[in-house]
């Protein structure tokens, strides 16, 4: 019985605890900082972006994530600084992530090549007592874990010009997992478990008021299956984004963004699962709100990457 309960608990702990992935967001196409520290400062101005994501609505204990990102350029756009704060809840586990990002930019051809590093901490706590225990002998499960703090590091490169962008990143250089024998989280740094994220896209001018951006995100790890997104977005009059994504043979995503004025942008995505999960969930919702300290809609990087 004890072994069965441990397995069930591990299923409730987010991937960011036991693996090397980061909490999922569908708005990453237009805000790559959540994937790659090298994109810090790429928009050319100070900007604040807030996300809220409710995963798998209808499934009790499903992931719920709130994220705030801040980034800005420095030293005549040669460097960028950023910060990401994430509050993540999955089942009986709560996590808070604080990651700082630094990027250094080098002109290459008509574009810019950036190198980025991220460093931060994760505070995690699991309320075991909220689980239903069938065997009274499993008393250990009734005791809540203490809060634990673990370090985190990331690395990435990012290239962009007026039409094309490509980025490669390792969002988590350190992994950690819960050790039942020691009743605490321990560092589990295994390079064989690293997830590498490749994100790329190209902008096509269809008309003066209509642009088309196909892109892809591929996540791969040695010895594990490859995860992927295939995205297609239309940019209308430089104020509206409408798009869709196909994800891992299991879901489709619809995205909409609008530039409300020169500083404020709002976005919404809906994920529909057509795999087995559709029986239990009505889908996933995500909203985004961005404020940029600029006075023109046009960004220094017109791709908004």
C-alpha positions in Angstrom: 0.0 0.0 0.0 2.8 2.4 0.9 4.4 1.9 -2.5 1.1 2.5 -4.3 0.5 5.8 -2.4 4.0 7.0 -3.3 3.4 6.4 -6.9 0.1 8.3 -6.8 1.8 11.2 -5.0 4.5 11.4 -7.7 1.7 11.7 -10.3 0.5 14.8 -8.5 3.8 16.6 -8.4 4.5 18.9 -11.3 7.1 18.1 -14.0 9.2 21.0 -12.8 9.9 19.1 -9.6 10.8 15.7 -10.9 12.1 16.6 -14.3 13.8 19.4 -16.2 10.8 21.1 -17.8 9.2 24.4 -17.1 5.5 25.1 -16.5 3.7 25.2 -19.9 2.4 28.5 -21.4 0.8 28.8 -24.8 1.7 32.5 -25.2 5.4 31.8 -25.5 5.4 32.5 -29.3 5.0 36.2 -28.6 6.9 36.2 -25.3 9.9 33.9 -25.5 11.5 35.1 -22.2 9.5 32.3 -20.5 11.5 29.8 -22.5 14.9 31.4 -23.1 16.9 33.8 -21.0 18.8 35.1 -24.1 15.6 37.0 -25.2 15.8 39.3 -22.2 15.7 42.9 -23.5 15.0 42.0 -27.1 11.9 44.1 -27.4 13.9 47.2 -26.9 11.9 48.7 -24.1 11.0 47.9 -20.5 7.9 45.7 -20.5 5.8 43.9 -17.8 3.8 40.8 -18.7 1.4 38.8 -16.5 0.0 35.4 -17.3 -2.7 33.2 -15.7 -3.2 29.6 -16.9 -5.8 27.2 -15.8 -4.9 23.7 -17.1 -7.4 20.9 -17.8 -10.6 22.6 -16.4 -12.8 20.0 -14.7 -9.9 17.9 -13.4 -9.4 18.2 -9.7 -5.8 19.2 -8.8 -4.9 20.1 -12.3 -2.1 22.7 -12.8 -2.8 26.3 -12.2 0.0 28.8 -12.9 0.4 32.6 -12.5 3.5 34.2 -14.0 5.0 37.8 -14.0 7.9 38.7 -16.3 9.9 41.9 -16.5 12.7 42.7 -18.9 14.5 45.6 -20.4 17.6 46.5 -22.5 20.7 48.2 -21.2 23.9 49.7 -22.5 22.5 50.7 -25.9 20.8 47.4 -26.3 24.0 45.4 -26.0 22.7 43.8 -22.8 19.3 42.8 -21.4 18.1 42.0 -17.9 14.9 40.1 -17.0 13.1 38.5 -14.1 10.4 35.8 -14.0 8.2 35.1 -11.0 6.0 32.0 -11.2 3.5 30.6 -8.7 2.6 27.0 -9.7 0.0 24.7 -8.1 -0.4 21.1 -9.0 -2.4 18.7 -6.8 -1.2 19.1 -3.3 2.1 20.7 -4.3 2.8 24.5 -4.5 5.9 26.0 -6.0 7.2 29.5 -6.3 9.9 30.2 -8.8 12.0 33.4 -9.0 14.5 33.5 -11.9 16.7 36.4 -13.0 18.0 36.6 -16.6 21.0 38.2 -18.2 21.6 38.4 -22.0 24.5 39.8 -24.0 23.9 40.7 -27.7 26.2 40.6 -30.7 25.3 42.1 -34.1 25.4 39.3 -36.7 24.6 40.1 -40.3 21.2 42.0 -40.4 20.2 40.6 -37.0 21.3 40.1 -33.4 22.7 37.0 -31.7 22.1 36.9 -27.9 23.6 34.7 -25.2 21.6 34.3 -22.0 22.0 33.0 -18.5 19.4 32.6 -15.8 19.8 32.0 -12.1 17.2 31.8 -9.3 15.4 29.7 -6.7 12.4 27.5 -6.3 10.4 27.3 -3.0 8.3 24.1 -2.9 5.9 22.7 -0.4 3.6 19.6 -0.5 0.5 19.2 1.7 0.4 15.5 2.1 -2.4 15.7 4.7 -4.8 16.8 2.0 -4.6 13.4 0.3 -7.1 10.7 1.2 -5.3 7.8 2.8 -6.9 4.4 2.6 -4.5 2.5 4.9 -4.2 4.0 8.4 -0.7 2.5 8.7 0.5 5.1 6.2 0.7 7.8 8.8 3.8 9.4 7.2 1.4 10.7 4.5 -0.6 12.8 7.0 2.4 15.0 7.8 2.9 18.1 5.6 6.4 18.6 4.2 8.4 21.6 5.2 9.1 24.3 2.7 12.3 23.7 0.7 14.4 26.0 -1.3 16.4 24.7 -4.3 18.5 26.6 -6.8 17.8 26.9 -10.5 19.9 27.8 -13.6 19.2 28.1 -17.3 21.1 28.8 -20.5 20.1 29.9 -24.0 21.0 31.5 -27.3 18.7 33.5 -29.5 19.0 35.0 -33.0 16.5 37.4 -34.6 16.3 39.8 -37.5 13.4 41.5 -39.3 12.0 38.2 -40.6 13.5 35.3 -38.8 14.1 34.1 -35.3 15.6 30.9 -33.8 16.4 30.0 -30.2 18.0 27.1 -28.4 17.8 26.8 -24.6 18.1 24.5 -21.6 15.5 25.9 -19.2 16.6 23.8 -16.2 20.3 22.9 -15.6 19.4 21.4 -12.2 16.7 18.9 -11.4 15.4 17.8 -8.0 13.1 15.2 -6.6 11.5 14.2 -3.3 13.4 11.7 -1.2 10.9 9.8 0.9 13.7 8.3 3.1 15.1 11.8 4.0 11.7 13.5 3.8 13.1 16.4 1.7 13.8 17.4 -1.9 17.3 16.6 -3.1 19.3 17.8 -6.1 19.2 15.3 -8.9 21.5 16.7 -11.6 21.6 14.3 -14.5 22.6 15.7 -17.9 20.9 12.8 -19.6 17.6 14.3 -18.3 18.1 17.8 -19.7 15.4 19.1 -22.0 16.6 21.1 -24.9 14.1 23.6 -26.4 14.4 24.7 -30.0 12.1 27.5 -31.1 12.1 29.0 -34.6 9.9 30.9 -37.0 9.7 33.2 -40.1 7.6 36.2 -40.9 6.0 36.5 -44.4 4.5 39.8 -45.6 1.3 38.9 -47.4 0.1 42.5 -47.8 0.8 45.9 -46.1 -1.7 45.1 -43.4 -1.4 41.3 -43.1 1.6 39.2 -42.1 1.9 35.4 -41.5 4.2 33.8 -38.9 4.6 30.0 -38.9 6.8 28.7 -36.1 7.6 25.6 -34.1 8.8 24.6 -30.7 10.6 21.3 -30.2 11.5 19.9 -26.8 13.7 16.8 -26.7 15.7 14.9 -24.1 18.1 11.9 -24.6 16.2 8.7 -24.2 12.8 10.4 -24.0 10.1 11.2 -26.6 10.2 14.4 -28.6 7.5 17.0 -27.8 6.5 19.6 -30.4 4.2 22.5 -31.2 3.4 23.6 -34.8 2.2 27.2 -34.8 0.6 29.5 -37.4 -0.2 33.1 -36.6 -1.5 36.1 -38.6 -0.7 39.6 -37.7 -3.4 42.1 -38.9 -2.7 45.8 -39.2 0.0 45.5 -36.5 -2.7 45.4 -33.8 -4.2 41.9 -33.9 -2.7 38.4 -33.7 -4.9 35.4 -34.5 -3.4 31.9 -34.6 -3.5 28.2 -33.8 -1.2 25.5 -32.7 -1.1 21.7 -33.0 0.6 20.0 -30.0 2.0 16.5 -29.6 -0.8 14.6 -31.3 -3.0 15.5 -28.3 -4.3 19.0 -28.4 -5.0 22.1 -30.6 -4.6 25.7 -29.4 -6.3 28.9 -30.5 -4.7 32.2 -29.8 -5.9 35.8 -30.0 -4.0 39.0 -29.0 -5.0 42.7 -29.4 -2.9 45.9 -29.0 -5.4 48.0 -27.0 -3.3 51.1 -27.2 0.4 52.0 -27.6 1.3 50.4 -24.3 -1.2 47.7 -23.5 -1.6 44.3 -25.1 -4.1 41.6 -24.1 -4.1 37.9 -25.1 -6.1 34.8 -24.7 -5.6 31.2 -25.6 -7.7 28.1 -25.4 -6.3 24.5 -25.5 -8.6 21.7 -26.6 -7.5 18.2 -25.8 -8.6 15.5 -28.2 -6.7 12.7 -26.5 -8.1 10.6 -23.6 -8.1 13.6 -21.4 -11.0 15.2 -23.2 -13.4 12.8 -21.3 -12.5 14.6 -18.1 -11.5 18.1 -19.1 -13.2 20.9 -20.9 -9.9 22.3 -22.0 -7.3 24.8 -20.7 -7.5 28.6 -20.6 -4.7 31.2 -20.5 -4.8 35.0 -20.4 -2.0 37.5 -20.9 -1.7 41.2 -20.1 1.4 43.2 -21.2 2.4 46.8 -20.5 5.3 48.3 -22.5 6.9 51.7 -21.6 6.9 52.9 -25.2 5.0 55.6 -27.2 4.7 53.8 -30.5 3.0 50.6 -31.5 6.0 49.6 -33.6 8.7 47.9 -31.6 12.4 48.1 -32.2 12.1 44.5 -33.1 9.0 44.4 -35.4 8.5 40.7 -34.8 7.8 41.2 -31.1 10.2 38.5 -30.2 
